[in-house]
Amino acid sequence: MKELVTRIPVAPEGMPVTDIYSESAQFPGMAVQNGAVYVHYQAFKNRHDTLKVGVLGEDGLKDVQTISGEGEVLYPVSLAHDGATWFAWSEAKDRQWSVLARFVKDGVWSETIVVDHGEAVLYPCLYAWNGDLYIMWTRQYKNGAQAVTCALSEAGAGEAEVISVSAEAYRANACQGGDGNLYVTYDAYRNGGYDVMARVKTAAGWSEEIRVDQSEDWVCAPRIMPAPTGATVCWYTFGYGATFGVYASDLTACDGALCAAPVQTLTENVGWYMDLAVASNSKGLQAVAYTWGKDKVQVRVRQAGGSWTEGAQMSYEDIHCAMYPSLLVGEDGTICMAWQFAFRNGHYDRNAQAVITRFTAEDVEKRQDPSTERAENNFCIPIAAEKHLDRRTDEEVAEWLKKNGYTGKLLFGDIHGQSGISDGMGKIDQYYRRSRAKANLQFSCLTDHDCYPDWISQSEWELMRTTAHLMDTDNELTCILSFEWTPNEYQYDFGHKNVYFRDDDGDIFRSGDKSGITPTDLYASIKKYRAMCIPHHPAADWGMVSAATDWSFHDDQVERLAEIYSRHAPYEDFESRSKYTKNIKKFPRRSVQDALARGYRMGFTAGSDSHQMEHGVEGGIVAIYTPTHDRAGIWDAMYDRRTYGTTGARILLSFKAEGQPMGSEIKVPEGKPVQFEISVLGTKTVKVELLKNNQVIQTWEPGSDVCDVTWADSDRSASDYYYVRVTQPDEHMAWSSPIWVDKE
């Protein structure tokens, strides 16, 4: 391979093979066949994803062509086999997915082969075993997933075989080991967490499924490669406290059973965002690449089962984003890495670019630097305060609701968090599973950034739609389709907004699209659907740039709530602080109270802004009064502002005026006092304050965790707004949505 790729610069230099200004290129990969280096990537342009393939020339790609169909392409892979170069991908069209494949041989392209078709067939993987070609993929369905494989030849796809044992198996990988056996791995959701599971197929047939990892943290995206005596599987983990690690284990076949060697720790730290790739050659040279934050790709190598090197940065030595590496290890020891470059937040577009670089094991050894993996990202370091997320029993909640005249449900959730689709940790299914298994939330929204570290492409949006639909389970966990509109902070000070759809019909309006370039454009676009948007961290000031909300933009038809609290800071006003937040710098005159003072009638929500799967635990949560535990009921309750936010503790809070619940707009005749009813059941002793037009007008300190009071206000203006603030000795708080009282 060395002669074929000498035109590629040696790391940390690289050869860009796409034009970052004309299209966004994601998930690049390489295959070498018959003297040609084929490079593929997922191209996103004009709200459409295609699979493009080109041949490496002297200074870039030549003969680039689109080989996909009319649908939206996601996660392409390639493999050279038996004189042909094969490509496989998932493609979404009309709310259905297909796994498709094509090959090129002697310069002639085949027709497209349909491998599988269904509601969610994803994550294709090509592998060879005993001289034949196979494809493996995930079939996902309501509360379940299977790893499926079949033979693949020029004649088409063979009969599919389910090879996973766990009820939920995702992202399967396979390879022929150095001992000739077939090794398979996948991450499986079992017993309330994700584990690395594996099987081996020998002459005796399939082995039992075994767990490879030993971590209490959740695992993600295991990748497998041949080793001299079997195979090596690598994966990463993420845990509460923003911890992560990259690990490896050697697998061998023992009398038809699968044996896993003790887990090796490659690296551990506190951080966010992770991609992982592995590859090896027949001489035992193995390589693993993983992203470090969003900024660099680290590589480690080892020879013939020896010790792994320290991490070495093999992407550009700059501050910009490096993601989605893929590896190819030649028999001559040359390692090629395709990866994705994108500009960090700045004056540039959010397109991504495919880059190829090369190096050897010696290059990695020369560049290894342990200090690069010891630095911690302040954004990711957990909040120091011990989090007592106390809650009442279901029986206590039911009794309290009945006492206060509620016939529906009071549900707790987190509607603000990210996954690896943008700049978070882990996969989408893991985000939703985490909501229930770890935080015991009753509803959850994944609000990945539309443009960071690159554009959410149309196929990624379809994956978000599909997964939210499949994970949504009435009366258990409600999953609402959503995204985070994130205008470029260096160019615009509009502020970030989360968009929520009532059903599956919503579309994504990116902050770089004409349909979403300003808040006014966004408002107009989402009005075509049953949708709302919520400004969040409204006074956030990152220092060099602001993410604060520009309150001169507002539309009361769709902007019904504001985030009063998150892991960044409390945003009720400019002055307040909380030990349960980062207490980042705030921008003046951008708080929630500032919006209320402008006359905006917005209720309150609180959230985590999770990036390390800590939603529901770090930051805030939102409580919703709803008649039903499903999408329609929760979305309608949010729209009607039947919500209140807390700092995480599940404080019970009821606020009514003239018998009408929080979020209401009521008319009371002039001269008549307005009657309020307040009921609080805290998790500790409570102090309850009633605020009118942003000023405290009454305080109750009952000396217990219960506060039930009535109060009347006769000193009225033409229009007033009131809300309740609850504070406990442990500094947990809650804020009711306001009630607006107008003179009749």
Residue, then its C-alpha position, 0 to 999 in steps of 0.5 A: m500500500k505504501e506506493l499507493v499512498t505516498r502522495i498523502p502527507v504524513a501526520p499531523e499534516g493531511m490532504p483535504v479531499t473535499d471542498i469545505y465551502s461547497e458541501s459538508a463531508q462526513f464519515p469518510g473512509m478508504a479502501v485499496q483495490n487493484g492499484a486504486v485508493y477509493v475514498h468515500y464520504q457522506a456529502f450533505k448539500n441542499r438539505h440532502d445526503t448522498l454517498k460520494v466515491g472518488v479515486l485518490g489522485e496526485d492532489g485530491l480525488k478524481d472521478v468523484q460520483t454519487i452512488s446512492g439513491e434518492g434517500e438520505v444516506l447515513y454511515p457509509v462503509s467500504l471494503a476491498h474484497d476479491g477484486a471488487t471494492w464494496f460500499a454499504w450504507s443506510e438510506a432513509k426515505d419516506r420514514q423507512w430505512s434501507v441497508l444498501a450496497r454497491f460494488v465497483k469492479d474493473g471500473v464498472w459499477s454494479e446496480t444497488i443491492v437492497v440488503d434489508h428494508g424496514e422502520a430502522v435498519l442501521y449501522p452497516c458493517l462489511y467483513a470477510w470470513n473464509g474468503d466470502l463477503y458478509i454484511m452486518w447491521t442493526r434492526q431496531y424496533k420498538n424497545g428492541a434491537q438485533a444484530v443481523t448478518c448475511a452473505l453478500s455477493e455480486a449476485g445479491a444479498g443472502e438469507a439474513e441471520v440474527i446473531s445477537v442474543s441480548a434483546e437490545a443489541y446495537r452497532a455490531n462489528a465483526c472480523q475474521g480473527g487470526d485463528g480463522n474464527l469469526y468474532v462479533t461484538y456489539d453494545a447491548y442494553r441489559n439490566g439497566g445499562y449498556d455492556v460490550m457483548a461478544r460471540v465467536k463462530t468456530a467449526a462447532g458453531w456459535s458460542e454463547e454470548i459473553r460480556v467483555d467489559q467489567s465497568e459500571d459505566w455505560v459502554c458505547a460503539p465497540r470496534i473489533m479487529p483481527a489479532p494474531t491469536g483471535a481478535t481485539v475489541c476496543w470500546y469507550t465508556f461514559g459515566y456520571g461525573a463526565t468520566f470516560g475511558v477507552y479500553a481493549s480486550d483480546l478475544t480467543a476461542c477456547d474449545g468452541a467457547l469465547c474467552a476474553a482477556p483482562v480489560q486493558t485501560l488505554t486512557e481515562n479522564v473527564g471530558w466530552y465527545m468520542d469517536l472510535a476506530v480500529a484496524s490491523n494487518s496480518k502481521g499483528l500491527q494494530a491501531v486504535a484512533y479516538t477523538w479527544g474532545k472535539d479537537k484532536v484525533q489520538v492514535r495508539v498502536r501495538q505490535a503482536g499483542g505487545s503493549w499499547t503506545e501512549g496516545a499521539q495526536m495525528s490530526y492537525e495541530d490546531i484548535h479546530c474540530a477533528m472527528y469520525p476517524s477511520l483506519l486502514v493498516g497496510e501489510d507494509g506497516t503504512i497506516c492511513m487515517a481518514w477523518q473529518f475536519a470542521f472549523r471551531n465556532g467562529h466566522y466560518d460555515r459549519n461544513a465539514q471536510a474529509v481529510i486523509t493522512r498517513f503515518t507509521a507505528e514509528d511516527v506514532e511512537k515519536r509523537q506520543d505525549p501522555s500530557t495531552e490526555r491529562a488536561e481536563n476541560n472545564f466545561c465538562i468538570p462536574i459541579a462540585a455540590e453533592k446532588h440530593l435528588d430527593r423525591r416523594t413516593d408515588e403514593e405521596v404524589a397521588e395523595w398530594l395531587k388529589k388534595n389540590g384538585y388535580t385529576g391528571k398526572l404530574l410528570f418530571g423530565d429533562i428537555h435539554g441535552q445532547s448526544g454524539i450526534s452533535d457535541g455530546m457523549g454516546k448514541i441516541d438510543q443511549y440518551y433515551r435509555r439513560s433518561r429512564a434507567k439512571a434518572n428515572l425521568q418520565f419524559s425526555c427530549l434530545t436537543d442536539h445542536d443543529c450546527y456544532p461541531d458540524w451541520i446535523s445532516q438530513s439523514e442524522w435528523e431522520l435518525m433522531r426522528t426514528t429513534a425518538h419514535l421507537m423509544d417513545t413509550d406511553n405511560e413510561l418514557t415520552c420522547i419528543l422530537s426536538f433539536e437545538w437551534t444554535p446560531n453562530e455565536y461570533q456572527y449573531d447574538f440571537g441566543h440558542k433555542n430548542v425546538y419541540f414538535r408535537d409529533d413525528d412530522g417536524d423538520i429541522f430548520r438549521s441556523g444556516d438555512k434560509s428557513g432558520i437564519t434568524p429567530t424570525d425565520l425560525y418562528a415562521s418555519i416551525k409554524k408550519y408544524r405543531a411546534m414551539c421553541i424555548p430560549h435556554h441559558p438566556a443570559a449565558d456569557w461564554g466570555m469571548v462570545s455570548a449565547a444570550t437571548d436577544w429578547s427583541f425577537h419574540d413570537d408569543q405563538v411559538e415561544r411559550l416557555a423560557e429556561i429559568y435554570s440549567r447546569h450553567a447558571p440560574y437565569e431568573d435574574f442577573e444576580s442569583r447564583s446556585k451551588y448546583t450550577k457552574n455559575i458562569k458569567k451572565f449577560p445583563r438584561r437577558s434574564v427571564q425576569d427581563a423577558l417578563a418585564r417586556g410583557y412576554r407571557m412565558g412559562f418556566t422550564a429547567g433543564s440540564d443542558s447535558h453533554q455527558m449523559e447526565h440529564g436528569v441528574e446535573g442541572g435542572i428538571v421540569a415538572i408538567y401537569t398533564p392529563t395523559h402520559d404521552r406526547a400529545g398530553i405533555w406537548d400541550a401542557m408545555y404549550d399551555r405553560r402548565t410547567y414548573g422548574t426545579t434545581g433537580a429535587r422533585i419538589l411538588l408545587s401547585f399555584k392557582a389564581e381564581g382556581q386557574p392553574m399556573g400558566s393561565e391568563i385570567k381576567v378579574p373585574e376591576g376592584k375585585p381582589v385576585q385570590f391565590e392558592i399555593s401548595v408546596l410539598g418539599t423534600k426539605t423545609v421550605k420557604v415560599e415566596l410569591l412574586k408580583n411583577n418580579q418583586v416579592i410581595q409575600t413570604w411564608e416560612p412554615g418551618s416544615d416541608v409543607c406549605d398550604v396557603t391562600w392569599a388575596d391581592s387587591d392592589r392591582s394594575a391593569s395587568d400583573y403577573y405572579y409566580v411562586r419561588v420555593t427555596q429549601p435549606d439544601e439550596h434546592m429551588a423551584w419556580s412555578s410558571p407565572i399567572w397573568v391577571d388582567k383587569e376585566 
